Amino acid sequence: MTEIRTDIRTDWTREEIAELFDLPFPELLFRAAQVHRSHHTAGEVQLCTLLSIKTGGCPEDCGYCSQSVHADSGVEATKLMDVRQVLQSAAQAKDAGSQRFCMGAAWRNPKDRDMPKIVEIVNGVRAMGMETCMTLGMLTPEQATMLSEAGLDYYNHNIDSSPEYYERAISTRTMDERLETLDHVRDAGINVCSGGIVGMGETREDRVGFIQTLATLERHPESVPVNALVPVKGTVLGDMLADTPMAKIDDIEFVRTIAVARITMPMSMVRLSAGRESMSEATQALCFMAGANSIFTGDKLLTADNAGDDADAALFAKLGLTALKGEEPMRACAVQEAAE
């Protein structure tokens, strides 16, 4: 195999990505580390905090999600949080060292009546000097523009898996609809945060297709969260994994996925996301070696447990990692221009 290029490519083929996955594990990590050091400071990891600002009651049937009305997970539906409560949580996250504050609402799409409150939240978190990210479901072009004018830095909308596996996990929203929302976000000048979930019972070929879909977008996502499925009882995939535990992704394959994401999307922040609370310190260390440079901190993600600030501080001290210092984020168009 030829030497890995470190320039920005959007023409990756599935064959090339499959070759990366097939590399001997030490060689893959070495190449991923080379790419990482060409575009990022080694040993710096971005700390992000995620808050559910509207939990449960989502009409989508995503098989992994405890917040779906189709799941029997025991998650109670709530209304959109009060603005002051959200800002208090953001202030606590900043005090704990987080650079980015991510907010999620369990909606198929926000209603226009929700947007003024969402805009007020974005303004308030931005005023604290934190990066802002939201995931609210599908957006119209007008809603994306409102978020952009409010100063939203990132919008998260995951593609979840490969185009082929996607419809096995979700039937109420298509992959094309997800990509359309990403287009609206891009057109509004907001940075894109888009990744997916592994360990849903998919094959390596599906993981190749998942990475290729993101790596061949006209502009790579500025953030790529890679989640390991957290099986929740009462969800379709959670119950499936309880019956077929061999479907769960093993740690080495997860690290391979991180490494391939790093190589194919060199400038992106690759986030080690859900599932980290069940990973050993050694597995997390391998992920950082493979190019992961962003994590969620705190004891809770949206509804799932997370490692917690104390555990993260101890791990960072053990590995000699430091938190990425907050800087004014570049807008999506500027990032691409800098890459070119």
Contacts in CASP RR format, 6 or more apart in sequence:
PFRMAT RR
TARGET T0000
AUTHOR 0000-0000-0000
METHOD contacts of the structure
MODEL  1
MTEIRTDIRTDWTREEIAELFDLPFPELLFRAAQVHRSHHTAGEVQLCTL
LSIKTGGCPEDCGYCSQSVHADSGVEATKLMDVRQVLQSAAQAKDAGSQR
FCMGAAWRNPKDRDMPKIVEIVNGVRAMGMETCMTLGMLTPEQATMLSEA
GLDYYNHNIDSSPEYYERAISTRTMDERLETLDHVRDAGINVCSGGIVGM
GETREDRVGFIQTLATLERHPESVPVNALVPVKGTVLGDMLADTPMAKID
DIEFVRTIAVARITMPMSMVRLSAGRESMSEATQALCFMAGANSIFTGDK
LLTADNAGDDADAALFAKLGLTALKGEEPMRACAVQEAAE
1 19 0 8 1.000
1 23 0 8 1.000
4 31 0 8 1.000
4 34 0 8 1.000
4 35 0 8 1.000
4 263 0 8 1.000
6 34 0 8 1.000
6 35 0 8 1.000
6 38 0 8 1.000
6 39 0 8 1.000
6 266 0 8 1.000
7 266 0 8 1.000
8 220 0 8 1.000
8 266 0 8 1.000
8 267 0 8 1.000
8 339 0 8 1.000
8 340 0 8 1.000
9 215 0 8 1.000
9 264 0 8 1.000
10 215 0 8 1.000
10 216 0 8 1.000
10 217 0 8 1.000
10 218 0 8 1.000
10 219 0 8 1.000
10 220 0 8 1.000
11 216 0 8 1.000
12 211 0 8 1.000
12 212 0 8 1.000
12 215 0 8 1.000
12 216 0 8 1.000
12 264 0 8 1.000
13 212 0 8 1.000
14 208 0 8 1.000
14 209 0 8 1.000
14 212 0 8 1.000
17 208 0 8 1.000
17 209 0 8 1.000
17 211 0 8 1.000
17 212 0 8 1.000
17 215 0 8 1.000
17 260 0 8 1.000
17 264 0 8 1.000
18 204 0 8 1.000
18 205 0 8 1.000
18 208 0 8 1.000
20 28 0 8 1.000
20 31 0 8 1.000
20 259 0 8 1.000
20 260 0 8 1.000
20 263 0 8 1.000
20 264 0 8 1.000
21 28 0 8 1.000
21 204 0 8 1.000
21 207 0 8 1.000
21 208 0 8 1.000
21 256 0 8 1.000
21 260 0 8 1.000
23 31 0 8 1.000
25 252 0 8 1.000
25 255 0 8 1.000
25 256 0 8 1.000
28 256 0 8 1.000
28 259 0 8 1.000
28 260 0 8 1.000
28 290 0 8 1.000
29 255 0 8 1.000
29 259 0 8 1.000
29 286 0 8 1.000
29 289 0 8 1.000
29 290 0 8 1.000
31 259 0 8 1.000
31 263 0 8 1.000
32 258 0 8 1.000
32 259 0 8 1.000
32 260 0 8 1.000
32 262 0 8 1.000
32 263 0 8 1.000
32 289 0 8 1.000
32 290 0 8 1.000
32 291 0 8 1.000
33 42 0 8 1.000
33 289 0 8 1.000
33 290 0 8 1.000
33 291 0 8 1.000
35 262 0 8 1.000
35 263 0 8 1.000
35 266 0 8 1.000
35 291 0 8 1.000
36 42 0 8 1.000
36 262 0 8 1.000
36 266 0 8 1.000
36 291 0 8 1.000
36 293 0 8 1.000
38 266 0 8 1.000
39 266 0 8 1.000
39 267 0 8 1.000
40 291 0 8 1.000
40 293 0 8 1.000
41 324 0 8 1.000
43 288 0 8 1.000
43 293 0 8 1.000
43 320 0 8 1.000
43 321 0 8 1.000
43 322 0 8 1.000
44 293 0 8 1.000
44 321 0 8 1.000
44 322 0 8 1.000
44 323 0 8 1.000
44 324 0 8 1.000
45 288 0 8 1.000
45 292 0 8 1.000
45 293 0 8 1.000
45 294 0 8 1.000
45 295 0 8 1.000
45 316 0 8 1.000
45 321 0 8 1.000
45 322 0 8 1.000
45 323 0 8 1.000
45 324 0 8 1.000
46 99 0 8 1.000
46 100 0 8 1.000
46 269 0 8 1.000
46 271 0 8 1.000
46 293 0 8 1.000
46 294 0 8 1.000
46 295 0 8 1.000
46 323 0 8 1.000
46 324 0 8 1.000
47 97 0 8 1.000
47 98 0 8 1.000
47 99 0 8 1.000
47 100 0 8 1.000
47 295 0 8 1.000
47 297 0 8 1.000
47 312 0 8 1.000
47 323 0 8 1.000
47 324 0 8 1.000
48 98 0 8 1.000
48 99 0 8 1.000
48 100 0 8 1.000
48 101 0 8 1.000
48 102 0 8 1.000
48 133 0 8 1.000
48 271 0 8 1.000
48 294 0 8 1.000
48 295 0 8 1.000
48 296 0 8 1.000
48 297 0 8 1.000
49 89 0 8 1.000
49 90 0 8 1.000
49 93 0 8 1.000
49 96 0 8 1.000
49 98 0 8 1.000
49 100 0 8 1.000
49 101 0 8 1.000
49 102 0 8 1.000
49 296 0 8 1.000
49 297 0 8 1.000
49 298 0 8 1.000
50 102 0 8 1.000
50 103 0 8 1.000
50 104 0 8 1.000
50 296 0 8 1.000
50 300 0 8 1.000
50 301 0 8 1.000
50 302 0 8 1.000
51 86 0 8 1.000
51 89 0 8 1.000
51 90 0 8 1.000
51 93 0 8 1.000
51 101 0 8 1.000
51 102 0 8 1.000
51 103 0 8 1.000
51 104 0 8 1.000
52 103 0 8 1.000
52 104 0 8 1.000
52 105 0 8 1.000
52 106 0 8 1.000
52 302 0 8 1.000
52 303 0 8 1.000
53 80 0 8 1.000
53 81 0 8 1.000
53 86 0 8 1.000
53 103 0 8 1.000
53 104 0 8 1.000
53 105 0 8 1.000
53 121 0 8 1.000
54 78 0 8 1.000
54 79 0 8 1.000
54 80 0 8 1.000
54 81 0 8 1.000
54 104 0 8 1.000
54 105 0 8 1.000
54 106 0 8 1.000
54 107 0 8 1.000
55 67 0 8 1.000
55 75 0 8 1.000
55 76 0 8 1.000
55 77 0 8 1.000
55 78 0 8 1.000
55 106 0 8 1.000
55 302 0 8 1.000
55 303 0 8 1.000
56 67 0 8 1.000
56 68 0 8 1.000
56 69 0 8 1.000
56 75 0 8 1.000
56 76 0 8 1.000
56 77 0 8 1.000
56 78 0 8 1.000
56 106 0 8 1.000
57 67 0 8 1.000
57 68 0 8 1.000
57 69 0 8 1.000
57 75 0 8 1.000
57 77 0 8 1.000
57 106 0 8 1.000
58 65 0 8 1.000
58 67 0 8 1.000
58 68 0 8 1.000
58 69 0 8 1.000
58 106 0 8 1.000
58 107 0 8 1.000
58 108 0 8 1.000
59 68 0 8 1.000
59 69 0 8 1.000
59 108 0 8 1.000
59 172 0 8 1.000
60 68 0 8 1.000
60 108 0 8 1.000
60 170 0 8 1.000
60 172 0 8 1.000
60 173 0 8 1.000
61 68 0 8 1.000
61 70 0 8 1.000
61 170 0 8 1.000
61 171 0 8 1.000
61 172 0 8 1.000
62 68 0 8 1.000
62 160 0 8 1.000
62 169 0 8 1.000
62 170 0 8 1.000
62 172 0 8 1.000
63 70 0 8 1.000
63 71 0 8 1.000
63 169 0 8 1.000
63 170 0 8 1.000
63 235 0 8 1.000
63 236 0 8 1.000
63 237 0 8 1.000
63 238 0 8 1.000
64 169 0 8 1.000
64 197 0 8 1.000
64 200 0 8 1.000
64 229 0 8 1.000
64 232 0 8 1.000
64 235 0 8 1.000
64 236 0 8 1.000
64 237 0 8 1.000
64 238 0 8 1.000
65 71 0 8 1.000
65 235 0 8 1.000
66 73 0 8 1.000
66 74 0 8 1.000
66 75 0 8 1.000
66 232 0 8 1.000
66 234 0 8 1.000
66 235 0 8 1.000
66 303 0 8 1.000
66 304 0 8 1.000
67 73 0 8 1.000
67 75 0 8 1.000
67 106 0 8 1.000
67 302 0 8 1.000
67 303 0 8 1.000
68 235 0 8 1.000
69 77 0 8 1.000
70 236 0 8 1.000
71 232 0 8 1.000
71 234 0 8 1.000
71 235 0 8 1.000
71 236 0 8 1.000
72 234 0 8 1.000
73 232 0 8 1.000
73 233 0 8 1.000
73 234 0 8 1.000
73 235 0 8 1.000
75 303 0 8 1.000
77 106 0 8 1.000
80 105 0 8 1.000
80 114 0 8 1.000
80 117 0 8 1.000
83 117 0 8 1.000
83 120 0 8 1.000
83 121 0 8 1.000
83 124 0 8 1.000
86 103 0 8 1.000
86 121 0 8 1.000
86 125 0 8 1.000
87 121 0 8 1.000
87 124 0 8 1.000
87 125 0 8 1.000
87 128 0 8 1.000
90 101 0 8 1.000
90 124 0 8 1.000
90 125 0 8 1.000
90 128 0 8 1.000
90 130 0 8 1.000
91 128 0 8 1.000
93 101 0 8 1.000
93 130 0 8 1.000
93 297 0 8 1.000
94 101 0 8 1.000
94 128 0 8 1.000
94 129 0 8 1.000
94 130 0 8 1.000
96 297 0 8 1.000
96 298 0 8 1.000
96 309 0 8 1.000
97 297 0 8 1.000
97 323 0 8 1.000
98 130 0 8 1.000
98 297 0 8 1.000
99 130 0 8 1.000
99 131 0 8 1.000
99 323 0 8 1.000
99 324 0 8 1.000
99 325 0 8 1.000
99 326 0 8 1.000
100 130 0 8 1.000
100 131 0 8 1.000
100 132 0 8 1.000
100 133 0 8 1.000
100 153 0 8 1.000
100 154 0 8 1.000
101 125 0 8 1.000
101 130 0 8 1.000
101 131 0 8 1.000
101 132 0 8 1.000
101 133 0 8 1.000
102 133 0 8 1.000
102 134 0 8 1.000
102 135 0 8 1.000
102 154 0 8 1.000
102 156 0 8 1.000
102 193 0 8 1.000
102 296 0 8 1.000
103 121 0 8 1.000
103 125 0 8 1.000
103 132 0 8 1.000
103 133 0 8 1.000
103 134 0 8 1.000
103 135 0 8 1.000
104 134 0 8 1.000
104 135 0 8 1.000
104 136 0 8 1.000
104 156 0 8 1.000
104 302 0 8 1.000
105 114 0 8 1.000
105 134 0 8 1.000
105 135 0 8 1.000
105 136 0 8 1.000
105 137 0 8 1.000
106 302 0 8 1.000
107 114 0 8 1.000
107 136 0 8 1.000
107 137 0 8 1.000
108 137 0 8 1.000
108 138 0 8 1.000
108 172 0 8 1.000
108 173 0 8 1.000
109 136 0 8 1.000
109 137 0 8 1.000
109 138 0 8 1.000
109 139 0 8 1.000
109 140 0 8 1.000
110 118 0 8 1.000
110 136 0 8 1.000
110 137 0 8 1.000
110 139 0 8 1.000
110 143 0 8 1.000
112 143 0 8 1.000
115 143 0 8 1.000
115 146 0 8 1.000
118 134 0 8 1.000
118 136 0 8 1.000
118 147 0 8 1.000
118 150 0 8 1.000
119 146 0 8 1.000
119 147 0 8 1.000
119 149 0 8 1.000
119 150 0 8 1.000
122 132 0 8 1.000
122 134 0 8 1.000
122 147 0 8 1.000
122 150 0 8 1.000
122 151 0 8 1.000
122 152 0 8 1.000
123 150 0 8 1.000
123 151 0 8 1.000
125 132 0 8 1.000
126 132 0 8 1.000
126 150 0 8 1.000
126 151 0 8 1.000
126 153 0 8 1.000
131 153 0 8 1.000
131 154 0 8 1.000
131 326 0 8 1.000
131 329 0 8 1.000
132 151 0 8 1.000
132 152 0 8 1.000
132 153 0 8 1.000
132 154 0 8 1.000
133 152 0 8 1.000
133 153 0 8 1.000
133 154 0 8 1.000
133 155 0 8 1.000
133 156 0 8 1.000
133 193 0 8 1.000
133 223 0 8 1.000
134 147 0 8 1.000
134 152 0 8 1.000
134 154 0 8 1.000
134 155 0 8 1.000
134 156 0 8 1.000
135 155 0 8 1.000
135 156 0 8 1.000
135 157 0 8 1.000
135 193 0 8 1.000
137 157 0 8 1.000
137 181 0 8 1.000
138 157 0 8 1.000
138 173 0 8 1.000
138 177 0 8 1.000
138 178 0 8 1.000
138 180 0 8 1.000
138 181 0 8 1.000
139 147 0 8 1.000
139 155 0 8 1.000
139 157 0 8 1.000
139 181 0 8 1.000
139 184 0 8 1.000
139 185 0 8 1.000
140 184 0 8 1.000
141 184 0 8 1.000
141 187 0 8 1.000
141 188 0 8 1.000
143 184 0 8 1.000
144 155 0 8 1.000
144 181 0 8 1.000
144 184 0 8 1.000
144 185 0 8 1.000
144 187 0 8 1.000
144 188 0 8 1.000
144 190 0 8 1.000
145 188 0 8 1.000
147 155 0 8 1.000
147 188 0 8 1.000
147 190 0 8 1.000
148 188 0 8 1.000
148 189 0 8 1.000
148 190 0 8 1.000
152 190 0 8 1.000
153 190 0 8 1.000
153 191 0 8 1.000
153 329 0 8 1.000
154 190 0 8 1.000
154 191 0 8 1.000
154 192 0 8 1.000
154 193 0 8 1.000
154 222 0 8 1.000
154 223 0 8 1.000
154 329 0 8 1.000
155 185 0 8 1.000
155 190 0 8 1.000
155 191 0 8 1.000
155 192 0 8 1.000
155 193 0 8 1.000
156 193 0 8 1.000
156 194 0 8 1.000
156 223 0 8 1.000
156 225 0 8 1.000
157 178 0 8 1.000
157 181 0 8 1.000
157 182 0 8 1.000
157 185 0 8 1.000
157 192 0 8 1.000
157 193 0 8 1.000
157 194 0 8 1.000
158 178 0 8 1.000
158 194 0 8 1.000
158 195 0 8 1.000
158 196 0 8 1.000
158 197 0 8 1.000
158 225 0 8 1.000
158 227 0 8 1.000
159 166 0 8 1.000
159 175 0 8 1.000
159 178 0 8 1.000
159 179 0 8 1.000
159 194 0 8 1.000
159 195 0 8 1.000
159 196 0 8 1.000
159 210 0 8 1.000
159 213 0 8 1.000
159 214 0 8 1.000
160 166 0 8 1.000
160 169 0 8 1.000
160 170 0 8 1.000
160 178 0 8 1.000
160 195 0 8 1.000
160 196 0 8 1.000
160 197 0 8 1.000
160 210 0 8 1.000
161 169 0 8 1.000
161 196 0 8 1.000
161 197 0 8 1.000
161 198 0 8 1.000
161 200 0 8 1.000
161 202 0 8 1.000
161 206 0 8 1.000
161 210 0 8 1.000
162 202 0 8 1.000
162 205 0 8 1.000
162 206 0 8 1.000
162 207 0 8 1.000
162 208 0 8 1.000
162 209 0 8 1.000
162 210 0 8 1.000
162 213 0 8 1.000
163 175 0 8 1.000
163 209 0 8 1.000
163 213 0 8 1.000
164 205 0 8 1.000
164 206 0 8 1.000
164 209 0 8 1.000
165 200 0 8 1.000
165 202 0 8 1.000
165 203 0 8 1.000
165 206 0 8 1.000
165 210 0 8 1.000
166 174 0 8 1.000
166 175 0 8 1.000
167 174 0 8 1.000
167 175 0 8 1.000
169 200 0 8 1.000
169 236 0 8 1.000
169 237 0 8 1.000
175 213 0 8 1.000
182 192 0 8 1.000
182 194 0 8 1.000
182 217 0 8 1.000
182 221 0 8 1.000
185 192 0 8 1.000
186 192 0 8 1.000
186 218 0 8 1.000
186 219 0 8 1.000
186 332 0 8 1.000
189 331 0 8 1.000
189 332 0 8 1.000
189 333 0 8 1.000
190 331 0 8 1.000
190 332 0 8 1.000
191 222 0 8 1.000
191 223 0 8 1.000
191 329 0 8 1.000
191 330 0 8 1.000
191 331 0 8 1.000
191 332 0 8 1.000
191 335 0 8 1.000
192 219 0 8 1.000
192 221 0 8 1.000
192 222 0 8 1.000
192 223 0 8 1.000
192 332 0 8 1.000
193 221 0 8 1.000
193 222 0 8 1.000
193 223 0 8 1.000
193 224 0 8 1.000
193 225 0 8 1.000
194 214 0 8 1.000
194 221 0 8 1.000
194 223 0 8 1.000
194 224 0 8 1.000
194 225 0 8 1.000
195 210 0 8 1.000
195 214 0 8 1.000
195 221 0 8 1.000
195 224 0 8 1.000
195 225 0 8 1.000
195 226 0 8 1.000
195 227 0 8 1.000
196 210 0 8 1.000
196 225 0 8 1.000
196 226 0 8 1.000
196 227 0 8 1.000
197 227 0 8 1.000
197 228 0 8 1.000
197 229 0 8 1.000
197 274 0 8 1.000
198 207 0 8 1.000
198 210 0 8 1.000
198 226 0 8 1.000
198 227 0 8 1.000
198 228 0 8 1.000
198 229 0 8 1.000
198 249 0 8 1.000
198 253 0 8 1.000
198 254 0 8 1.000
198 257 0 8 1.000
199 228 0 8 1.000
199 229 0 8 1.000
199 247 0 8 1.000
199 248 0 8 1.000
199 249 0 8 1.000
199 254 0 8 1.000
200 229 0 8 1.000
200 237 0 8 1.000
200 247 0 8 1.000
201 237 0 8 1.000
201 240 0 8 1.000
201 241 0 8 1.000
201 247 0 8 1.000
201 248 0 8 1.000
201 249 0 8 1.000
202 210 0 8 1.000
204 253 0 8 1.000
207 253 0 8 1.000
207 257 0 8 1.000
207 260 0 8 1.000
211 257 0 8 1.000
211 260 0 8 1.000
211 261 0 8 1.000
211 264 0 8 1.000
212 264 0 8 1.000
214 220 0 8 1.000
214 221 0 8 1.000
214 224 0 8 1.000
214 261 0 8 1.000
214 264 0 8 1.000
214 265 0 8 1.000
215 261 0 8 1.000
215 264 0 8 1.000
215 265 0 8 1.000
219 332 0 8 1.000
219 335 0 8 1.000
219 336 0 8 1.000
220 265 0 8 1.000
220 267 0 8 1.000
220 268 0 8 1.000
221 265 0 8 1.000
221 268 0 8 1.000
222 267 0 8 1.000
222 268 0 8 1.000
222 269 0 8 1.000
222 332 0 8 1.000
222 335 0 8 1.000
223 268 0 8 1.000
223 269 0 8 1.000
223 271 0 8 1.000
223 294 0 8 1.000
224 261 0 8 1.000
224 265 0 8 1.000
224 268 0 8 1.000
224 269 0 8 1.000
224 270 0 8 1.000
224 271 0 8 1.000
225 271 0 8 1.000
225 273 0 8 1.000
225 294 0 8 1.000
226 254 0 8 1.000
226 257 0 8 1.000
226 258 0 8 1.000
226 261 0 8 1.000
226 270 0 8 1.000
226 271 0 8 1.000
226 272 0 8 1.000
226 273 0 8 1.000
226 292 0 8 1.000
227 273 0 8 1.000
227 274 0 8 1.000
227 275 0 8 1.000
228 249 0 8 1.000
228 254 0 8 1.000
228 274 0 8 1.000
228 275 0 8 1.000
228 276 0 8 1.000
228 278 0 8 1.000
228 279 0 8 1.000
229 237 0 8 1.000
229 238 0 8 1.000
229 241 0 8 1.000
229 248 0 8 1.000
229 249 0 8 1.000
229 274 0 8 1.000
229 275 0 8 1.000
230 274 0 8 1.000
230 275 0 8 1.000
230 278 0 8 1.000
230 304 0 8 1.000
230 305 0 8 1.000
231 237 0 8 1.000
231 238 0 8 1.000
231 241 0 8 1.000
231 242 0 8 1.000
231 248 0 8 1.000
232 238 0 8 1.000
232 303 0 8 1.000
232 304 0 8 1.000
233 239 0 8 1.000
233 242 0 8 1.000
240 247 0 8 1.000
241 247 0 8 1.000
241 248 0 8 1.000
249 257 0 8 1.000
251 279 0 8 1.000
251 280 0 8 1.000
251 283 0 8 1.000
251 286 0 8 1.000
254 283 0 8 1.000
254 287 0 8 1.000
255 283 0 8 1.000
255 286 0 8 1.000
255 287 0 8 1.000
255 290 0 8 1.000
256 290 0 8 1.000
258 270 0 8 1.000
258 272 0 8 1.000
258 287 0 8 1.000
258 290 0 8 1.000
258 291 0 8 1.000
258 292 0 8 1.000
259 290 0 8 1.000
259 291 0 8 1.000
261 268 0 8 1.000
261 270 0 8 1.000
262 268 0 8 1.000
262 270 0 8 1.000
262 290 0 8 1.000
262 291 0 8 1.000
262 292 0 8 1.000
267 335 0 8 1.000
267 339 0 8 1.000
269 293 0 8 1.000
269 294 0 8 1.000
270 291 0 8 1.000
270 292 0 8 1.000
270 293 0 8 1.000
270 294 0 8 1.000
271 292 0 8 1.000
271 294 0 8 1.000
271 295 0 8 1.000
271 296 0 8 1.000
272 284 0 8 1.000
272 287 0 8 1.000
272 288 0 8 1.000
272 292 0 8 1.000
272 294 0 8 1.000
272 295 0 8 1.000
273 295 0 8 1.000
273 296 0 8 1.000
273 301 0 8 1.000
274 296 0 8 1.000
274 301 0 8 1.000
274 304 0 8 1.000
275 304 0 8 1.000
276 284 0 8 1.000
276 295 0 8 1.000
276 296 0 8 1.000
276 306 0 8 1.000
276 307 0 8 1.000
277 304 0 8 1.000
277 305 0 8 1.000
277 306 0 8 1.000
277 307 0 8 1.000
277 308 0 8 1.000
279 287 0 8 1.000
281 315 0 8 1.000
281 318 0 8 1.000
284 315 0 8 1.000
285 319 0 8 1.000
288 319 0 8 1.000
288 321 0 8 1.000
293 324 0 8 1.000
294 324 0 8 1.000
295 312 0 8 1.000
296 306 0 8 1.000
297 306 0 8 1.000
297 307 0 8 1.000
297 308 0 8 1.000
297 309 0 8 1.000
297 312 0 8 1.000
298 306 0 8 1.000
298 307 0 8 1.000
298 308 0 8 1.000
298 309 0 8 1.000
298 312 0 8 1.000
299 305 0 8 1.000
299 306 0 8 1.000
299 308 0 8 1.000
299 309 0 8 1.000
300 306 0 8 1.000
307 315 0 8 1.000
315 321 0 8 1.000
316 322 0 8 1.000
316 323 0 8 1.000
330 338 0 8 1.000
END
